[in-house]
Amino acid sequence: MVAISPRKAASVHSPVLTDEVVERLAVERGGRYIDCTLGAGGHARLILEAGAPGAMLLGIDADPHAVALARDNLKSFDGDVHLVNANFRDLEKTARERTFVPVHGVLFDLGISSMQLAEHGRGFSFQSEAALDMRFSPEQELTAADIINGYDESEIANLIWEYGEERFSRRIAKAIVRARPLQTTTALAAVIAKAVPGRGKINPATRTFQALRIAVNDELRTLESALEQARRILGPGGRLVVISFHSLEDRIVKQFLQRESRDCICPPETPLCICEHQATLRIITRRPITPTREEQSTNPRSRSAKLRAAERIGEDD
Ligand SMILES: C[S@@+](CC[C@H](N)C(=O)[O-])C[C@H]1O[C@@H](n2cnc3c(N)ncnc32)[C@H](O)[C@@H]1O
């Protein structure tokens, strides 16, 4: 059992778009659901409540601390909950091993939780001093320090540009390489602050920290693979719901749903269809759902949330 620090337990994570998640998942009594990003179990609890009696939930999180916390928060549901410390890049395997295929609904609430952001020593936040770690799971090898102190200047610049959409990526990379070795979040944030001209609305380290977290956890490739696995394990009529928090994630989700809801994915100039692709999803959110103003003011973390959902059509392949 992993010990939960008092600080972590104190910084409660408020799940976002809660009614929308339950509604778009079309949670039904006795249904089987997979929460791929369990966190503290906030969404999981709502799914179990909406599907009572008899709903079953498989909760997955790469972070053993999150699984321990959710286990505690969901103990009243006992036999209906299966919690697994795993990466959702192994979603299909994890679901099959627990006979959760075919499944009625799959949820992704991407990114990090408030506990992870606040937890000392994880290195996700530039606001408190910690080692440059940023791994969701202690079993992963690559840390943010490995990237910052080991990659070439051009590799660092490309990564900050691509995953952080940071226009000062080259200046930041140059400053990082000059200041190496860098061991802590606050030291890195100070180097970035000096490298970036002027003062914007957000902290100058925000985009670089996002980029490092995405790279450390290989978040975008993992998401692409997991969406495809989710599509495969959904039963007919099953629902896929994804909440993303930045444009790179949302683009992947949007393009995946568009592709999988089309019968032909040949390039437009192809005169006759040669791809033989068949739609397996029906998009049920024409535009992404975003939090109300009220939710945004009570839960500022929800501000950038975008929810997209689709329903599985046809037979399993
Ligand atoms: C925003 S939080 C989820 C919060 C949760 N919905 C709740 O209500 O408490 C995202 C969680 O996803 C986990 N996570 C992110 N990427 C993951 C991955 N590839 N595999 C498994 N878990 C992942 C993180 O460790 C984090 O706990």
The ligand as a Gaussian input file, in Angstrom:
#p B3LYP/6-31G(d) Opt

LIG

0 1
 C       -7.289000      14.647000     -14.388000
 S       -6.832000      13.264000     -13.445000
 C       -8.307000      12.320000     -13.348000
 C       -9.196000      12.698000     -12.212000
 C      -10.397000      11.795000     -12.037000
 N      -11.281000      11.826000     -13.179000
 C      -11.178000      12.131000     -10.775000
 O      -12.384000      12.379000     -10.872000
 O      -10.580000      12.147000      -9.698000
 C       -5.916000      12.322000     -14.609000
 C       -5.353000      11.018000     -14.047000
 O       -4.952000      10.244000     -15.174000
 C       -3.763000       9.571000     -14.868000
 N       -3.100000       9.278000     -16.141000
 C       -2.612000      10.156000     -17.039000
 N       -2.088000       9.504000     -18.088000
 C       -2.263000       8.184000     -17.850000
 C       -1.937000       7.000000     -18.571000
 N       -1.310000       7.050000     -19.756000
 N       -2.300000       5.817000     -18.046000
 C       -2.942000       5.751000     -16.847000
 N       -3.251000       6.840000     -16.108000
 C       -2.923000       8.036000     -16.614000
 C       -3.002000      10.525000     -13.987000
 O       -2.078000       9.819000     -13.181000
 C       -4.133000      11.182000     -13.177000
 O       -4.317000      10.529000     -11.947000

